Amino acid sequence: MANDSYRVDLDRLDEVVKKLNNVLKDMQSTSGKAKSGTHLPEGSLGKGFEEEGELRQAHGDMKAFIEQQVLARLERLIDDLQKKTSKTHGAYQDQEQNTSNAMNKGHTSSQNKYS
C-alpha cells in the first residue's frame, strides 16, 4: 500500500472544531432565548375564561420540554462532538509530529500513546 493512500487533513479537522464551537455558541444563545424570552405571564392570554390556566400550564410544560429535552441534549451532543473532534485532531497532530521526527532521525515511529 502506498504511503499517501491514508492521510488525515488536520486543517479540515481544525475547521470542524471551529464550526462546532460556533454552533455551540449559537445553541447557547437559542437556549437563553427559550428560557427568558418565552415567559407567559398570567392574564396575557386574556381573563375570565376557564382555559386560560390550562393554556399557560401547557405552555410551561412545552417550554420545559424544549429547554430540557431538546436544547440541553443538543448542546451536550454538540459539545461532546466538539471535544472528541478536538482530541482526535490533537492525536493525529501529535502522531504526525512523532512520525516526522522519527523519519528525520532515520527511525520509524513505534510509540502510539493513542491506541
C-alpha positions in Angstrom: 0.0 0.0 0.0 1.4 3.4 -0.9 2.2 5.9 1.9 -0.2 8.5 0.5 -3.2 6.2 0.4 -4.1 7.1 4.0 -4.0 10.8 5.0 -5.8 12.9 7.6 -6.3 16.6 6.7 -5.6 18.3 10.0 -6.7 21.7 8.6 -10.2 20.2 7.9 -10.4 18.7 11.4 -9.4 22.1 12.9 -12.1 23.7 10.7 -14.7 21.2 12.0 -13.7 22.0 15.7 -14.1 25.8 15.0 -17.5 25.3 13.3 -18.8 23.1 16.2 -17.7 25.8 18.6 -19.7 28.4 16.7 -22.8 26.0 16.6 -22.4 25.5 20.3 -22.4 29.3 20.9 -25.5 29.7 18.7 -27.2 26.9 20.6 -26.5 28.6 23.9 -27.9 31.8 22.6 -31.1 30.0 21.5 -31.3 28.2 24.8 -31.2 31.6 26.6 -33.9 32.9 24.4 -36.1 29.9 25.1 -35.6 30.3 28.8 -36.1 34.0 29.2 -37.9 35.2 26.0 -40.9 32.9 26.2 -42.4 33.8 29.5 -46.2 33.8 29.5 -47.5 35.9 32.5 -50.9 35.4 34.0 -53.6 37.3 32.1 -51.5 37.6 28.9 -54.0 35.4 27.1 -57.0 37.2 28.4 -59.0 37.0 31.6 -62.2 35.4 32.8 -62.2 32.2 30.8 -61.7 28.7 32.1 -59.0 27.5 29.7 -56.5 30.4 30.5 -54.8 28.4 33.2 -54.7 25.3 31.2 -53.1 27.1 28.2 -50.4 28.7 30.5 -49.7 25.3 32.0 -49.4 23.7 28.6 -47.1 26.5 27.5 -45.0 26.0 30.6 -44.8 22.2 30.0 -43.8 22.7 26.4 -41.2 25.3 27.4 -39.7 23.0 29.9 -39.7 20.1 27.4 -37.9 22.2 24.8 -35.3 23.5 27.3 -34.6 20.1 28.9 -35.2 17.5 26.3 -34.3 19.3 23.1 -31.9 22.2 23.6 -30.0 20.8 26.5 -29.5 17.4 24.8 -28.4 19.1 21.6 -25.9 21.3 23.4 -24.5 18.2 25.2 -24.2 16.3 21.9 -22.5 19.2 20.1 -20.2 19.8 23.0 -19.2 16.1 23.1 -18.7 16.0 19.3 -16.5 19.1 19.5 -14.4 17.7 22.3 -13.9 14.4 20.6 -13.0 16.1 17.3 -10.5 18.3 19.0 -9.0 15.3 20.8 -8.8 13.4 17.5 -7.1 16.4 15.9 -4.6 16.6 18.6 -3.8 12.9 18.5 -3.3 13.0 14.7 -1.2 16.1 15.0 1.0 14.5 17.7 1.4 11.3 15.7 2.3 13.3 12.5 5.0 15.2 14.5 6.3 11.9 16.0 6.5 10.3 12.6 8.2 13.4 11.1 10.7 13.4 13.9 11.4 9.7 13.6 11.9 10.0 9.8 14.3 12.9 10.3 16.3 10.7 12.6 16.1 7.7 10.3 13.9 5.7 12.6 10.3 4.5 12.4 7.8 5.6 15.0 6.8 2.7 17.2 5.2 4.5 20.0 1.5 5.2 19.9 0.0 6.6 23.0 -3.5 6.8 21.5 -4.2 3.2 20.9 
